[in-house]
Amino acid sequence: NDAKPKGVKKESAVRRELCQVLTKGTAANADVDATYLLAVTEDVETGSIGVCYVDAQTAAFSFGECVDDEHHSCLRTLLAQLRPAEVVIDATKISREAHALLRRAVPPNQLSALPAAAWWAPAAARREVGGYFDDGAAGGGGNQKWPDALAAAAEEGGKETKPLGLAAVGGCVSYLRRLLLDRQTVPLGNFTTWTPSDGVEATAAVRARTPVEAPPPPPPT
């Protein structure tokens, strides 16, 4: 310790600052190949879901959206594939059925419901996530541009725009920021697009478009 002038009392305690908070879904585990934190939002009216998941081992993000069916087949398949260690949901935009499904997928203390203020909508996600890159905007000309998948999803009016997927990214990154883990993961720019497997989305879309036929009239008596 540096010498102190006479009469000046030396500090008896070392100042400590919180560096990061590790949870079950953000702490790397050497015993498994991947440890996933999954963020989920939903458009209840259209039956669509937006998801974003990050592997704590590699800081690799995947995100996207799909039209799900009444059985939440897309979500069920994703949960079976990932087996996430932790789930974060949009508390204001999740159906009772999806909430129950996600609650059963992880232990009770590994499901967090974020309020609206902590879950960035697409516009806020575009702005906040853009701040992690030098150009600060999708498609800009800075030294470190947006990752291609993220830039395409964030482009307003673009063919590959994914508002629900982008909102899921917003929820995931917002949660990581609360844990002080965002600066270690997001600027690496490791973002890819998630698409439902096994044709689940196509099946769900067909079911959503198929009108329900009225039952035949009873036979005459």
Rosetta silent file (secondary structure, phi, psi, omega in degrees, C-alpha in Angstrom):
SEQUENCE: NDAKPKGVKKESAVRRELCQVLTKGTAANADVDATYLLAVTEDVETGSIGVCYVDAQTAAFSFGECVDDEHHSCLRTLLAQLRPAEVVIDATKISREAHALLRRAVPPNQLSALPAAAWWAPAAARREVGGYFDDGAAGGGGNQKWPDALAAAAEEGGKETKPLGLAAVGGCVSYLRRLLLDRQTVPLGNFTTWTPSDGVEATAAVRARTPVEAPPPPPPT
SCORE:     score description
SCORE:     0.000 S_00000001
   1 L     0.000  144.180  177.414    0.000    0.000    0.000 S_00000001
   2 L   -66.640  146.511  179.718    1.154    3.563   -0.719 S_00000001
   3 L   -66.404  139.377 -179.866    2.307    5.479    2.302 S_00000001
   4 L  -105.035  144.479  174.626   -0.350    7.761    3.753 S_00000001
   5 L   -60.627  155.257  179.606    0.349   11.180    5.353 S_00000001
   6 L   -58.976  139.583  178.122    0.178   11.288    9.108 S_00000001
   7 L    89.805  -10.255  178.313   -3.345   11.569   10.407 S_00000001
   8 L   -97.295  121.185 -176.322   -4.896    9.982    7.323 S_00000001
   9 L   -77.063  132.856  177.449   -6.488    6.658    8.142 S_00000001
  10 L   -72.865  146.865  177.725   -5.748    3.763    5.823 S_00000001
  11 L   -70.144  131.119 -176.998   -8.662    1.980    4.229 S_00000001
  12 L   -90.116  -12.030 -177.846   -9.286   -1.262    6.051 S_00000001
  13 L  -125.526  148.943  177.160  -11.327   -2.876    3.261 S_00000001
  14 L   -89.504  128.915  179.713  -10.629   -3.544   -0.397 S_00000001
  15 L   -71.286  133.218  179.912  -13.216   -2.084   -2.745 S_00000001
  16 L  -125.948  139.198  177.440  -14.881   -4.720   -4.869 S_00000001
  17 L  -119.564  145.943  178.734  -17.125   -4.232   -7.869 S_00000001
  18 L   -69.243  123.177 -177.828  -19.518   -6.730   -9.419 S_00000001
  19 L   -94.630  -41.730  179.989  -17.957   -8.004  -12.648 S_00000001
  20 L  -167.043  160.169  177.132  -20.569  -10.465  -13.856 S_00000001
  21 L  -121.366  120.962  179.810  -23.367  -12.733  -12.703 S_00000001
  22 L   -99.904  133.245  175.761  -23.328  -16.329  -13.878 S_00000001
  23 L  -116.300  177.440 -178.077  -26.517  -18.354  -14.016 S_00000001
  24 L   -63.312  -29.554 -179.124  -27.107  -21.959  -14.972 S_00000001
  25 L   -88.942   -6.587 -178.642  -27.806  -20.927  -18.553 S_00000001
  26 L  -119.959   -1.830  178.217  -24.783  -18.635  -18.898 S_00000001
  27 L   -96.430  125.228  179.301  -22.061  -20.602  -17.114 S_00000001
  28 L   -64.512  140.083 -178.634  -19.980  -22.867  -19.341 S_00000001
  29 L  -123.755  115.047 -176.566  -20.089  -26.525  -18.304 S_00000001
  30 L   -67.998  -15.514 -176.600  -17.169  -28.723  -19.313 S_00000001
  31 L   -85.097   -8.582  179.909  -19.287  -31.856  -18.862 S_00000001
  32 L  -128.548  159.275 -178.662  -21.665  -31.024  -21.737 S_00000001
  33 L   -71.980  -32.944 -177.736  -21.162  -29.988  -25.353 S_00000001
  34 L  -152.842  148.061  176.139  -23.306  -26.850  -25.074 S_00000001
  35 L  -125.279  117.446 -170.851  -25.184  -24.872  -22.431 S_00000001
  36 E  -108.915  136.733  164.788  -28.103  -22.864  -23.776 S_00000001
  37 E  -104.082  124.912 -176.230  -29.959  -19.815  -22.561 S_00000001
  38 E  -115.483  129.692  175.331  -33.246  -19.581  -24.491 S_00000001
  39 E  -112.735  134.356 -175.175  -35.378  -16.442  -24.880 S_00000001
  40 E  -134.196  133.285  170.156  -38.953  -16.765  -26.165 S_00000001
  41 E  -129.717  168.275 -173.044  -41.640  -14.256  -27.144 S_00000001
  42 E  -149.831  144.876  167.591  -44.957  -14.863  -28.855 S_00000001
  43 E  -103.805   99.495 -172.515  -47.643  -13.218  -30.963 S_00000001
  44 L   -63.290  -34.887 -176.594  -50.669  -14.929  -29.474 S_00000001
  45 L   -65.849  -39.486 -178.215  -53.070  -13.672  -32.142 S_00000001
  46 L   -96.159   -9.123 -177.301  -51.145  -15.191  -35.066 S_00000001
  47 L    73.526   21.518 -179.041  -49.718  -18.169  -33.179 S_00000001
  48 E   -96.072  149.238  176.105  -46.170  -17.091  -34.075 S_00000001
  49 E  -124.188  148.482  171.962  -43.144  -17.431  -31.814 S_00000001
  50 E  -118.458  134.310 -177.350  -39.815  -15.631  -31.772 S_00000001
  51 E  -132.340  150.735  171.062  -36.793  -17.345  -30.262 S_00000001
  52 E  -146.443  128.990  176.621  -33.177  -16.536  -29.551 S_00000001
  53 E  -133.366  147.429 -178.104  -30.742  -18.871  -27.873 S_00000001
  54 E  -128.161  137.474  177.390  -27.074  -18.492  -27.001 S_00000001
  55 E   -90.042  117.886 -177.991  -24.511  -21.168  -26.224 S_00000001
  56 L   -63.914  -22.965 -178.852  -22.546  -20.187  -23.130 S_00000001
  57 L   -73.032  -37.508 -171.045  -19.570  -22.235  -24.325 S_00000001
  58 L  -121.562   -3.967 -175.233  -19.060  -20.381  -27.611 S_00000001
  59 L    57.612   35.225  178.461  -21.153  -17.177  -27.367 S_00000001
  60 E   -95.739  123.565  179.545  -22.962  -18.315  -30.527 S_00000001
  61 E  -100.730  141.731  169.035  -26.442  -16.840  -30.990 S_00000001
  62 E  -131.370  140.321 -177.085  -29.237  -18.300  -33.113 S_00000001
  63 E  -150.605  159.518  178.020  -32.550  -16.548  -33.598 S_00000001
  64 E   171.987 -168.673 -179.079  -35.658  -16.609  -35.735 S_00000001
  65 E  -151.419  161.252  176.892  -39.412  -16.914  -35.797 S_00000001
  66 E  -160.005  160.499  172.275  -42.108  -19.218  -37.112 S_00000001
  67 E   -86.225  117.441 -177.786  -45.838  -19.743  -37.239 S_00000001
  68 L   -95.606  165.158  178.081  -46.551  -22.460  -34.702 S_00000001
  69 L   -96.397 -176.792 -175.650  -49.559  -24.752  -34.521 S_00000001
  70 L   -67.697  -16.521  178.408  -52.067  -25.194  -31.717 S_00000001
  71 L   -96.505    2.715 -177.041  -49.849  -27.849  -30.125 S_00000001
  72 L    55.745   47.132 -177.077  -46.756  -25.616  -30.182 S_00000001
  73 H   -63.384  -39.469  178.062  -44.926  -28.218  -32.266 S_00000001
  74 H   -59.456  -49.039 -177.636  -42.141  -25.797  -33.259 S_00000001
  75 H   -65.778  -41.451  179.145  -41.463  -24.899  -29.661 S_00000001
  76 H   -61.445  -42.998  179.787  -41.662  -28.497  -28.475 S_00000001
  77 H   -64.019  -43.755  179.877  -39.169  -29.599  -31.133 S_00000001
  78 H   -62.137  -43.184  179.060  -36.764  -26.809  -30.265 S_00000001
  79 H   -63.178  -38.433  178.729  -36.910  -27.627  -26.550 S_00000001
  80 H   -67.323  -34.769 -179.764  -36.240  -31.301  -27.282 S_00000001
  81 H   -75.496  -43.579 -174.761  -33.251  -30.388  -29.446 S_00000001
  82 H   -82.695  -42.308 -169.160  -31.703  -27.764  -27.167 S_00000001
  83 L    50.312   62.003 -173.481  -32.627  -28.956  -23.686 S_00000001
  84 L   -61.713  148.012  177.189  -31.924  -25.413  -22.446 S_00000001
  85 L   -82.633  -21.354 -177.801  -30.423  -24.887  -19.037 S_00000001
  86 E  -154.130  145.639 -179.763  -32.362  -21.645  -18.566 S_00000001
  87 E  -128.547  137.321  174.762  -35.332  -19.930  -20.225 S_00000001
  88 E  -119.585  131.969 -178.155  -36.259  -16.246  -20.353 S_00000001
  89 E  -123.994  156.329  173.094  -39.753  -15.248  -21.508 S_00000001
  90 E   -80.937  106.945 -171.851  -41.559  -12.050  -22.418 S_00000001
  91 L   -61.625  -26.978 -175.450  -43.964  -11.804  -19.489 S_00000001
  92 L   -94.583   -8.605 -175.549  -46.466   -9.670  -21.401 S_00000001
  93 L  -137.994   63.723  177.636  -46.512  -11.663  -24.641 S_00000001
  94 L  -147.020  134.821 -179.913  -46.682  -15.356  -23.903 S_00000001
  95 L   -77.033  161.831  179.616  -49.686  -17.652  -23.991 S_00000001
  96 H   -63.416  -37.010 -179.301  -50.703  -19.777  -21.054 S_00000001
  97 H   -68.213  -44.010  179.119  -49.990  -22.949  -23.054 S_00000001
  98 H   -66.051  -39.579  178.507  -46.500  -21.835  -24.104 S_00000001
  99 H   -61.122  -43.917  179.610  -45.719  -20.702  -20.560 S_00000001
 100 H   -63.769  -39.971  179.591  -46.718  -24.099  -19.171 S_00000001
 101 H   -64.020  -44.709 -179.616  -44.599  -25.877  -21.781 S_00000001
 102 H   -69.488  -35.096  179.692  -41.529  -23.755  -21.016 S_00000001
 103 H   -63.926  -36.217  179.678  -42.050  -24.076  -17.283 S_00000001
 104 H   -76.525  -16.935 -175.109  -41.912  -27.865  -17.580 S_00000001
 105 H   -78.864  -21.276 -177.985  -38.755  -27.702  -19.711 S_00000001
 106 L  -137.653  161.942  174.467  -36.545  -26.317  -16.924 S_00000001
 107 L   -59.433  154.300 -175.492  -36.484  -26.292  -13.115 S_00000001
 108 H   -53.816  -38.673 -176.926  -38.749  -23.603  -11.579 S_00000001
 109 H   -81.404    4.596  178.384  -35.861  -21.330  -10.610 S_00000001
 110 H  -110.944   14.388  174.630  -34.481  -21.411  -14.177 S_00000001
 111 E  -116.999  117.124 -178.545  -37.488  -19.726  -15.801 S_00000001
 112 E  -115.248  131.313  176.942  -37.413  -15.919  -15.698 S_00000001
 113 E  -104.668  113.553 -178.570  -40.269  -13.685  -16.864 S_00000001
 114 E   -89.091  138.176  177.064  -39.003  -10.250  -17.892 S_00000001
 115 L   -70.727  168.909 -176.518  -41.358   -7.249  -17.701 S_00000001
 116 H   -57.995  -36.799 -177.952  -42.087   -5.145  -20.785 S_00000001
 117 H   -66.357  -23.954 -177.768  -39.504   -2.528  -19.806 S_00000001
 118 H  -100.412   -2.159  179.711  -36.756   -5.149  -19.793 S_00000001
 119 L  -114.567  108.525 -173.330  -37.776   -6.874  -23.037 S_00000001
 120 L   -72.484  127.536  172.227  -36.823   -4.763  -26.048 S_00000001
 121 L   -69.380  168.620 -175.857  -39.377   -4.495  -28.832 S_00000001
 122 H   -50.559  -46.052 -178.726  -38.022   -4.706  -32.415 S_00000001
 123 H   -63.803  -43.636  178.749  -37.270   -0.969  -32.717 S_00000001
 124 H   -67.446  -38.597  178.611  -35.535   -0.863  -29.329 S_00000001
 125 H   -63.569  -41.291  178.158  -33.664   -4.090  -30.090 S_00000001
 126 H   -59.314  -42.880 -178.774  -32.442   -2.621  -33.384 S_00000001
 127 H   -72.264  -48.004 -175.117  -31.130    0.441  -31.572 S_00000001
 128 H   -69.511  -43.646  179.835  -29.672   -1.258  -28.498 S_00000001
 129 H   -67.952  -34.251  177.147  -28.010   -4.162  -30.300 S_00000001
 130 H   -59.630  -27.561 -179.740  -26.639   -1.721  -32.883 S_00000001
 131 L   -67.140  -15.179  179.944  -24.740   -0.021  -30.074 S_00000001
 132 L   -83.544   -7.841 -177.969  -22.479   -3.048  -29.709 S_00000001
 133 L  -117.353  150.517 -172.153  -21.049   -2.541  -33.191 S_00000001
 134 L   -61.033  -35.918 -177.590  -18.892    0.316  -34.412 S_00000001
 135 L   -76.980  -23.024  174.707  -21.226    1.399  -37.176 S_00000001
 136 L    71.979    3.974  179.245  -24.186    1.487  -34.774 S_00000001
 137 L  -156.275  145.864 -179.486  -26.729    0.685  -37.477 S_00000001
 138 L   -60.463  131.923  176.582  -27.587   -2.226  -39.704 S_00000001
 139 L    77.856    7.390 -179.975  -25.854   -1.989  -43.062 S_00000001
 140 L   -72.365  177.370 -173.951  -23.657    0.951  -41.984 S_00000001
 141 L  -109.216   27.550 -179.571  -20.132    1.497  -43.167 S_00000001
 142 L   -75.421 -176.339 -178.429  -18.177    1.306  -39.949 S_00000001
 143 L   -70.260  -29.574 -178.785  -15.203   -0.898  -39.185 S_00000001
 144 L  -127.356   96.863 -176.620  -17.349   -3.587  -37.653 S_00000001
 145 L   -79.570  169.609  176.625  -20.652   -4.002  -39.435 S_00000001
 146 L   -60.915  147.371  169.323  -23.662   -5.915  -38.226 S_00000001
 147 L   -58.620  143.639 -173.593  -23.540   -9.700  -38.658 S_00000001
 148 H   -55.579  -46.172 -177.286  -25.307  -10.570  -41.912 S_00000001
 149 H   -63.073  -39.729 -179.034  -28.117  -12.577  -40.317 S_00000001
 150 H   -71.885  -39.574  179.181  -28.841   -9.836  -37.801 S_00000001
 151 H   -63.521  -40.996  179.618  -28.681   -7.059  -40.388 S_00000001
 152 H   -65.524  -40.498 -178.757  -31.163   -8.865  -42.644 S_00000001
 153 H   -69.898  -28.228 -175.994  -33.583   -9.448  -39.773 S_00000001
 154 H   -91.500   -8.622 -177.997  -33.334   -5.814  -38.655 S_00000001
 155 L   -70.444  117.714 -178.407  -33.819   -4.236  -42.082 S_00000001
 156 L   -67.792  126.045  179.031  -37.155   -2.445  -42.041 S_00000001
 157 L    78.454    6.076 -179.273  -39.351   -3.584  -44.905 S_00000001
 158 L   -79.838  163.784 -179.335  -36.799   -6.163  -46.072 S_00000001
 159 L   -66.987  -28.799 -176.412  -37.630   -9.623  -47.385 S_00000001
 160 L  -105.942   18.069  178.998  -35.889  -11.303  -44.443 S_00000001
 161 L   -61.760  133.349 -178.597  -37.181   -8.985  -41.728 S_00000001
 162 L  -130.626   83.679 -177.017  -37.964  -10.931  -38.572 S_00000001
 163 H   -62.472  -41.103  178.873  -39.671   -8.661  -36.011 S_00000001
 164 H   -69.967  -40.487  176.685  -40.450  -11.448  -33.544 S_00000001
 165 H   -61.961  -40.851  178.844  -36.992  -12.946  -33.939 S_00000001
 166 H   -66.764  -37.897  175.825  -35.452   -9.517  -33.400 S_00000001
 167 H   -63.581  -36.624  176.862  -37.605   -9.006  -30.304 S_00000001
 168 H   -65.909  -38.858  174.093  -36.324  -12.346  -28.988 S_00000001
 169 H   -60.435  -42.172  178.666  -32.763  -11.132  -29.574 S_00000001
 170 H   -59.899  -42.624  178.334  -33.716   -7.997  -27.635 S_00000001
 171 H   -65.777  -40.612 -178.833  -34.960  -10.032  -24.690 S_00000001
 172 H   -66.688  -48.171 -177.962  -31.881  -12.255  -24.692 S_00000001
 173 H   -68.669  -37.496  176.433  -29.351   -9.421  -24.937 S_00000001
 174 H   -59.525  -41.417  178.443  -31.233   -7.331  -22.374 S_00000001
 175 H   -65.729  -42.826  178.603  -31.010  -10.248  -19.936 S_00000001
 176 H   -63.226  -35.023  177.954  -27.299  -10.699  -20.638 S_00000001
 177 H   -64.706  -39.303  178.550  -26.780   -6.984  -19.996 S_00000001
 178 H   -62.842  -29.751  179.848  -28.430   -7.324  -16.594 S_00000001
 179 L   -90.095    0.136 -177.646  -25.944  -10.093  -15.837 S_00000001
 180 L    62.751   34.268  179.749  -23.011   -7.971  -17.129 S_00000001
 181 L  -113.732   -0.987 -174.783  -22.290  -10.632  -19.746 S_00000001
 182 H   -66.875  -40.357 -176.371  -23.313   -8.715  -22.865 S_00000001
 183 H   -69.720  -18.709  179.022  -19.908   -7.193  -23.655 S_00000001
 184 H   -87.974  -13.393 -171.939  -18.286  -10.613  -23.631 S_00000001
 185 H  -120.807  -53.381 -172.296  -20.730  -12.162  -26.079 S_00000001
 186 H   -62.654  -47.559 -176.794  -22.634   -9.787  -28.370 S_00000001
 187 H   -62.701  -13.745  176.449  -19.692   -7.870  -29.955 S_00000001
 188 H   -66.735  -21.808  174.166  -18.227  -11.164  -31.193 S_00000001
 189 L    70.069   27.425 -177.573  -20.968  -11.036  -33.804 S_00000001
 190 L   -92.490   78.670 -177.468  -21.636  -14.762  -33.878 S_00000001
 191 E  -120.018  131.327  174.636  -25.280  -14.676  -35.009 S_00000001
 192 E  -130.775  163.391 -178.149  -27.030  -17.206  -37.244 S_00000001
 193 E   -90.811  132.851  175.197  -30.633  -17.695  -38.297 S_00000001
 194 L   -92.827  135.416  173.007  -32.744  -20.420  -36.710 S_00000001
 195 L  -129.111  140.991  179.930  -35.274  -22.239  -38.862 S_00000001
 196 L   -59.954  144.431 -179.625  -37.698  -24.915  -37.624 S_00000001
 197 L   -99.024  167.188  174.593  -36.685  -28.461  -38.481 S_00000001
 198 L    62.244   23.639  177.016  -38.656  -31.423  -39.802 S_00000001
 199 L    65.900   21.653 -177.425  -41.058  -29.209  -41.744 S_00000001
 200 H   -63.277  -42.902 -177.233  -42.894  -28.200  -38.592 S_00000001
 201 H   -63.480  -41.907 -179.587  -43.402  -24.603  -39.739 S_00000001
 202 H   -62.890  -41.446  178.195  -44.841  -25.663  -43.088 S_00000001
 203 H   -63.238  -42.809 -179.630  -47.254  -28.026  -41.378 S_00000001
 204 H   -64.149  -40.386 -179.408  -48.290  -25.337  -38.908 S_00000001
 205 H   -65.123  -40.258  178.406  -48.860  -22.820  -41.694 S_00000001
 206 H   -63.265  -43.136  179.281  -51.042  -25.255  -43.616 S_00000001
 207 H   -62.938  -37.942 -178.531  -53.102  -25.952  -40.502 S_00000001
 208 H   -67.711  -30.425 -177.591  -53.495  -22.239  -39.877 S_00000001
 209 H   -89.480  -17.579 -176.109  -54.799  -21.657  -43.415 S_00000001
 210 L   -78.559  119.578  179.631  -57.072  -24.695  -43.595 S_00000001
 211 L   -68.610  148.402  178.542  -60.669  -23.769  -42.716 S_00000001
 212 L   -82.397  122.556 -178.397  -62.436  -25.929  -40.216 S_00000001
 213 L   -77.875  141.670  177.558  -65.247  -27.806  -41.917 S_00000001
 214 L   -70.763  144.904  178.603  -68.652  -27.808  -40.311 S_00000001
 215 L   -64.703  149.345 -179.101  -69.833  -31.216  -39.133 S_00000001
 216 L   -65.684  153.079  179.691  -72.321  -32.946  -41.455 S_00000001
 217 L   -67.355  152.187  179.552  -76.005  -32.575  -40.600 S_00000001
 218 L   -66.194  149.709 -179.938  -77.552  -35.425  -38.639 S_00000001
 219 L   -64.330  148.923 -179.856  -79.366  -38.073  -40.693 S_00000001
 220 L   -64.765  143.695 -179.986  -83.139  -37.601  -41.075 S_00000001
 221 L   -97.851    0.000    0.000  -85.228  -39.437  -38.536 S_00000001
